[in-house]
Amino acid sequence: MNASYLELQGIRKTFGDTIVLNDVDLTIREGELLTLLGPSGCGKSTLLRCIAGLTELDGGRILLGQKDIANLPPRNREIGMVFQSYALFPNLTVFENIEYGLKMRGVAKKERISRCEELIALVDLGDKRDAYPQNLSGGQQQRVALARSIAVKPKVLLLDEPLSALDAKIRKNLRSEIREIQKRFKMTTVFVTHDQEEALTLSDRICIMNNGQIVQDGTPESLYSTPRTEFVARFMGSYNVLSHMEATRLFGEGIGSAASFALRPESVRLLSVNKSTNEYDEIAAGKRIIEGTIDSVHVLGNVIRYVVETTGVRLTIDILNDGRSLRTDEQRVVRLALDPSQLLQLEKEGA
């Protein structure tokens, strides 16, 4: 991967008195799939539209292969975009929708046919070649939109929440297909979503956005394991975000000087009070054992989520649902094994 293929420098955008993008800097490597992740209104879709040329910048530069494209019209940027709404032409067939961009670029008919047939096979729509969009499912329409965008061989592919209108099973299947296609063509891709699981599954790198800024970026593994601020910790999963007082109640003194801390829900061991002394000795090595009361239990597929009240603190604890999980009624007393090495100090927002 090249160090800098698509580079955003000081991107600014306001709508009226609202600052939507506040001096955003970002470098994307060639062949990388980068995801912009954040809550609604954080600026991620606006940033994508600025890259595509669909939204005019108030300031900043967009460099693609060292060429500033910020003032070029969308058709001259060599960028493909897939929208949440599919944006297919209802009067054109699957083949004709995919072929459209190639025709507009004056590609010879023989090459158009070859390219379209290849992409139709790639997105597994061979039996829908002559179907119209209204006769396709949502997942099939999104496959057509994806094939149409990559047919013109863009230098960068942008995807704006392309899976949000689909049901859960189709979303999982289609995001795997998108990743496989992206890897096959080694296509530089920017993907926008508000879904943490989607971002963690798809991405080479994730940029978390809030209030028009990138607040943290990194690999999926690093972002999940080492959030820097309360916002990132809360957004990346079900982290327990603790005040200094709460963390001290759980772990005792000597935890550090941070104002807040994060504790992953799966890092806490949930133990029956009926375990033998020997079993506790084995589990408790280097850990702090405290008692708590289960407030609620939720089965989340392969994970059982417990909410436990202990020392005036409510903790979320995730246990693998493997048939050996602690089965308990609500309000039952249990013991918790807390590992001090899993307690993360958080920075102040904006630090």
C-alpha positions in Angstrom: 0.0 0.0 0.0 1.2 3.5 -0.8 1.6 5.8 2.2 -0.7 8.4 0.7 -3.2 7.8 -2.1 -6.2 9.8 -1.1 -5.5 12.7 1.3 -7.8 15.2 2.9 -6.3 18.4 4.3 -8.2 20.8 6.5 -11.7 19.9 5.2 -14.3 22.4 6.4 -18.0 22.5 5.8 -20.8 24.5 7.5 -24.5 24.6 6.9 -25.7 28.0 8.2 -24.3 28.4 11.7 -23.7 24.7 12.1 -20.1 23.4 11.7 -20.5 20.0 10.1 -16.8 19.3 9.3 -14.1 21.0 11.4 -10.7 20.9 9.8 -10.6 17.2 9.0 -7.3 15.7 8.0 -7.1 12.1 6.8 -4.8 10.0 4.7 -6.0 6.8 3.0 -3.6 4.3 1.5 -4.0 2.7 -1.9 -6.0 -0.5 -1.7 -7.2 0.2 1.8 -10.8 -0.2 3.0 -11.3 2.6 5.5 -14.5 3.0 7.4 -15.9 6.3 8.8 -17.8 5.3 11.9 -19.9 7.5 14.1 -23.4 8.5 15.2 -26.0 10.2 13.0 -25.1 13.9 12.5 -21.3 13.5 13.1 -20.4 14.5 9.6 -19.3 11.2 8.1 -21.8 11.2 5.1 -21.0 14.9 4.4 -17.3 14.1 4.3 -18.0 11.3 1.8 -20.1 13.6 -0.4 -17.3 16.2 -0.3 -14.8 13.6 -1.6 -17.3 12.7 -4.3 -17.8 16.3 -5.3 -21.6 16.2 -4.4 -21.1 18.7 -1.6 -19.0 21.9 -2.0 -16.2 22.5 0.4 -15.9 25.7 2.5 -12.2 25.0 2.8 -9.4 22.4 2.5 -7.9 20.2 -0.2 -8.6 16.7 -1.6 -5.6 15.1 -3.1 -6.0 11.9 -5.2 -2.6 10.6 -6.3 -1.1 14.0 -5.4 -3.6 15.8 -7.7 -6.0 18.3 -6.1 -9.5 17.3 -7.2 -11.4 19.6 -4.8 -12.5 21.9 -7.6 -13.3 19.3 -10.2 -16.9 18.3 -11.0 -17.9 14.8 -9.8 -17.7 13.2 -13.3 -14.0 14.1 -13.6 -12.9 12.8 -10.2 -12.7 9.1 -11.1 -14.6 8.2 -8.0 -17.5 5.7 -7.8 -20.2 6.0 -5.2 -22.9 3.5 -3.8 -25.8 5.1 -2.0 -28.1 3.8 0.7 -31.0 4.2 -1.6 -29.4 2.3 -4.5 -30.3 5.0 -7.0 -30.9 2.6 -9.9 -32.6 3.6 -13.1 -36.1 2.0 -12.9 -36.5 1.9 -16.7 -33.2 0.0 -17.2 -32.5 -3.7 -16.7 -29.8 -5.0 -14.5 -27.4 -5.3 -17.5 -28.3 -1.8 -18.7 -27.9 -0.2 -15.2 -24.4 -1.7 -15.0 -23.6 -0.7 -18.6 -24.8 2.9 -18.2 -21.5 4.5 -16.9 -19.5 2.7 -19.5 -21.7 4.0 -22.3 -21.4 7.5 -21.0 -17.6 7.2 -21.2 -17.7 6.0 -24.7 -16.4 2.5 -24.0 -16.7 0.2 -27.1 -19.7 -2.2 -27.1 -17.7 -5.4 -27.1 -15.7 -4.3 -24.0 -18.9 -3.1 -22.3 -20.6 -6.4 -22.8 -17.6 -8.3 -21.6 -17.2 -6.1 -18.5 -20.9 -6.2 -17.6 -21.1 -10.0 -18.0 -18.1 -10.4 -15.7 -19.6 -8.2 -13.0 -23.1 -9.8 -13.2 -21.4 -13.1 -12.6 -19.3 -11.6 -9.8 -22.4 -10.3 -7.9 -24.3 -13.6 -8.6 -27.1 -12.0 -10.6 -26.8 -14.1 -13.8 -30.5 -15.1 -13.6 -31.5 -11.5 -13.2 -29.6 -10.0 -16.1 -32.8 -8.7 -17.9 -34.8 -8.0 -14.8 -35.8 -4.4 -13.8 -35.1 -2.9 -10.3 -38.7 -3.2 -9.1 -38.5 -7.0 -9.6 -35.4 -7.3 -7.4 -35.0 -7.7 -3.6 -33.1 -4.9 -1.7 -30.0 -7.1 -1.5 -30.1 -7.7 -5.3 -30.6 -4.0 -6.0 -27.6 -3.1 -3.8 -25.5 -5.7 -5.7 -26.4 -4.0 -9.0 -25.5 -0.6 -7.5 -22.1 -2.0 -6.5 -21.4 -3.6 -9.9 -22.4 -0.3 -11.6 -20.0 1.7 -9.5 -17.0 -0.5 -10.1 -17.8 -1.1 -13.8 -16.0 2.2 -14.7 -12.9 1.2 -12.7 -12.9 4.2 -10.3 -9.7 5.1 -8.4 -11.7 5.3 -5.2 -15.0 3.6 -4.3 -17.3 5.4 -1.7 -20.1 3.5 0.0 -22.6 5.6 2.1 -24.4 3.2 4.5 -25.2 0.8 1.7 -26.5 -1.9 3.9 -28.6 0.0 6.4 -32.0 -0.7 4.6 -31.4 -4.5 4.6 -32.4 -7.1 7.1 -29.7 -8.5 9.4 -29.0 -11.8 7.5 -28.7 -10.1 4.1 -26.5 -7.4 5.6 -24.0 -10.0 6.9 -23.9 -11.9 3.6 -23.5 -8.7 1.5 -20.8 -7.1 3.6 -18.8 -10.2 3.2 -19.3 -10.0 -0.5 -18.3 -6.3 -0.6 -15.1 -7.2 1.3 -14.2 -10.0 -1.1 -14.8 -7.8 -4.2 -12.8 -5.0 -2.6 -9.9 -7.3 -2.0 -10.1 -8.9 -5.4 -9.9 -5.5 -7.2 -7.5 -4.0 -4.6 -9.8 -1.0 -4.7 -9.3 2.0 -2.4 -12.6 2.2 -0.5 -14.2 4.5 2.0 -17.2 3.0 3.8 -19.6 5.0 6.0 -21.6 3.3 8.7 -23.0 3.9 12.2 -22.9 0.1 12.9 -19.9 -0.9 15.0 -20.1 -4.6 14.1 -20.1 -3.7 10.4 -17.0 -1.5 10.8 -15.1 -4.1 12.8 -15.9 -6.9 10.3 -15.1 -5.0 7.1 -12.3 -2.6 7.7 -8.6 -2.4 7.4 -8.8 0.8 9.4 -11.6 2.7 11.2 -11.9 6.5 11.8 -14.4 7.3 14.5 -16.1 10.7 14.0 -17.9 13.0 16.4 -19.0 16.6 16.1 -17.4 17.0 12.7 -13.9 15.7 13.7 -12.0 12.4 13.6 -11.6 11.6 17.3 -9.6 8.3 17.0 -8.4 6.1 14.2 -6.7 2.7 14.0 -7.2 -0.9 13.2 -10.4 -2.6 14.3 -8.4 -4.5 17.0 -6.6 -1.4 18.4 -9.8 0.7 18.5 -11.7 -2.0 20.3 -9.0 -2.9 22.8 -7.7 0.6 23.5 -10.3 3.4 23.3 -8.8 6.7 24.3 -11.9 8.7 25.4 -15.3 8.1 27.0 -17.0 8.7 23.7 -15.0 6.1 21.9 -15.3 3.6 24.7 -19.1 3.9 24.8 -19.4 3.9 21.0 -17.2 0.9 20.2 -19.2 -1.5 22.3 -20.5 -2.1 25.8 -17.5 -0.9 27.7 -18.1 -0.1 31.4 -17.1 3.6 31.7 -16.3 4.4 35.3 -15.6 7.6 37.2 -12.4 7.7 39.3 -14.5 7.1 42.4 -16.3 4.1 40.9 -13.0 2.5 39.7 -11.5 3.0 43.1 -14.4 1.3 44.7 -13.9 -1.7 42.4 -10.1 -1.9 42.3 -8.9 0.0 45.3 -6.2 2.7 45.4 -3.3 3.0 43.0 -5.4 2.8 39.8 -4.0 6.1 38.3 -5.0 9.7 38.1 -7.4 9.7 35.2 -10.9 11.2 35.7 -12.5 8.2 34.0 -11.7 4.6 33.1 -13.0 1.8 30.8 -13.4 -1.9 31.5 -14.4 -4.4 28.8 -17.5 -6.4 29.7 -15.8 -9.7 28.8 -12.8 -9.0 31.0 -14.8 -9.6 34.2 -15.2 -13.2 35.4 -18.5 -14.1 37.0 -18.2 -16.8 39.7 -20.7 -18.8 41.7 -20.4 -18.2 45.5 -20.5 -22.0 45.8 -17.1 -22.6 44.2 -14.5 -24.3 46.4 -11.6 -22.4 47.9 -9.1 -24.2 45.6 -11.1 -23.0 42.5 -11.1 -19.4 43.8 -7.3 -19.6 44.4 -6.8 -20.7 40.8 -9.0 -18.0 39.3 -8.1 -15.2 41.7 -4.4 -15.1 41.1 -3.6 -11.4 40.4 -7.3 -10.5 40.5 -9.6 -8.7 42.9 -12.6 -10.8 44.1 -15.7 -8.9 45.2 -19.4 -9.8 45.7 -22.3 -8.5 43.7 -26.0 -9.0 43.0 -27.3 -9.8 39.5 -29.8 -7.2 38.5 -30.7 -8.5 35.0 -29.7 -11.2 32.5 -30.0 -10.9 28.7 -29.3 -13.7 26.2 -27.7 -12.1 23.1 -27.2 -15.2 20.9 -23.7 -16.5 21.6 -23.2 -14.1 24.6 -25.1 -13.8 27.9 -25.1 -10.3 29.2 -25.4 -9.7 33.0 -25.9 -6.4 34.7 -24.4 -6.7 38.2 -24.7 -4.3 41.1 -21.5 -4.2 43.3 -20.1 -1.6 45.7 -22.6 0.9 44.4 -21.4 0.4 40.8 -23.4 -1.2 38.0 -21.3 -3.4 35.7 -22.1 -5.0 32.4 -20.5 -8.4 32.1 -20.5 -10.6 29.0 -20.1 -14.3 29.2 -19.8 -16.8 26.3 -23.0 -18.7 26.0 -21.3 -22.1 25.7 -23.6 -24.2 27.8 -21.3 -23.8 30.8 -22.2 -20.2 31.6 -23.4 -19.4 35.1 -27.1 -20.0 35.2 -28.7 -17.8 37.7 -32.0 -16.1 38.6 -32.1 -12.3 39.0 -31.1 -10.9 42.3 -28.7 -13.8 43.1 -25.5 -13.0 44.9 -22.4 -13.8 42.9 -18.6 -13.1 43.0 -16.7 -11.1 40.4 -13.0 -11.6 39.5 -11.6 -8.2 38.4 -8.3 -8.0 36.6 -6.5 -4.6 37.3 -4.5 -5.0 34.1 -7.8 -4.7 32.1 -8.7 -1.3 33.5 -8.0 1.4 30.9 -7.3 5.1 31.7 -9.3 7.4 29.4 -8.2 10.9 28.2 -10.5 13.9 28.4 -12.6 14.5 25.3 -10.6 16.6 22.8 -7.3 16.1 24.5 
